[in-house]
Amino acid sequence: MKKLIAIAFTAVLVVACAHGKTDSFPTVANQSEAAEVFVIRDNNFIGWGTSLKVALDDSIIARLRSGEYVKFYLTPGFHSLGVSQPTITVPFEKGQTYHFLIFADYTKFGFDIRRIGDRQADMWLSKTKPIE
């Protein structure tokens, strides 16, 4: 019985720690015709041991651990981003760069996402690491 509990506990830990890009990760044929997007997860202690799902439109495209970010390209137009499910919709433009930060939302005891400026993005990108 103890062995079964240990195996189940290990399986839960492995699933909780899974991170990286998923099969639904977006790709574009010509990056010069697309928008460049960074989604950064802060390195806050809240939720440190778990991966958060990055949702784009109707798909989970990546799972980020604390202190990680993902970069991808999108075709121009309206797309929705969020944590686990899309929550904000943005009109992405060709040749533009967009930065989003996933952070602990203490009012809801969960996580949220917001667009950030270049200066704040540079600071976060220097403190986090990309996922491959």
N, C-alpha and C positions, 0 to 999 in steps of 0.2 A: 504494500500500500504506500509506504514512504517513497519507494522508487517511482511509482506512478505520479505522485504529487510532485516530486522533483522534476520529472519529465514535463509535466503540464506547466509548472512554473517557468522552466527554461523556455518552453515554446512561447509563452506569453511575453517573456523578456525579448526574445528574438523578434517577434512581430512588432513590439513597441519600439524597438530600436531600428527597424528597417528604414532605410533612407536612400535617397537618390532619385533619379529620373524614372518615370514609369513608361509603359508602352504608348501612352497617349501624349508623350512629350511633343510639343509642336516643332515642326520643321518647315522651312521655306526654301524654295529653289534658288532664289536670288536675294541675298541678305541686303543688298543695296536698295532694293525695292520694299523693304520692310521696316518696322519699328523695332528698336532694340529695347529689351525689357529685363530689368533686374528685380528679383524678389528676394529680399534679405530678411532673415530671421534674427532678431536681437539675441544677445547672449545672456539674457536674464536668467536668474536661478529658477523662476517659475516655469514648470514644465521641462526642466533641463533634461530629464531622462527619457523624454518621449519625442517622437517625430511628429511634425504637423504636416497635414496634407495641404498642398497648394492646388487650388481649383481654378481652372481656366474654362470659361464657358460651361460645358456640361461634363467635363472630365477632370480627374485628378491627374496632374501632370508631373508632380514631384512630391517628395517627402523630405522636409528639412529638419535637421536637428538644431539645437541651440547653437548660434554662432556660424550658421552656414547660409550661403546664398546660391541662387540659380540664375543663369542668364539664358535668354532665348530670344527668338525673333518672331514677330507676328505680322501677318498681312495687315495693311491699313484697314481701318474701320472700327466699329464698336466691338469691344470684347469685355467680358466680365471676369474679375479676379476675386479670390477670397480664400479664407482658411476653411477647408473641408467643403464649402459650397460657395459659389460666387456671391459677393456682397456689394461690390462696387463696379460700375460700368464706366469705361473710359473710351473716348474716341482716339484711337492710336493713329499717328500720322507717319507716313514714309520718312525715313531719315532721322527721326527724333528718338531720343533716349528717355526712358521712363524708369523711375526707381520707386519701389514700394517696400514698406517696412512692416513685418509682422511683429507685433508686440503684445505683451500681457496687458489685458484690459481689466484693471482691478475693480471697476464698477460692475462688470458682468461676471467676474471670476472666470474669464476665458481668454481668448486671443482675438485680435482684430488686425486689420490691414489698412494702411493709409499710404497715399502718395507722399513722397518726400522730395525736397529740393536737391540740387546737385551737391551743394556743400555738405549737407547732412549725409547724403549718400556716400560721398567720398570718405567721410569719417567712418561710417559703418562698413564699407567695403574694405577699409584698411584693417578693421578689427575682426573680420569674418573670413571664412574660406569658401571657395566654390565647391559645388558637388560636380562630379563627373558623370 
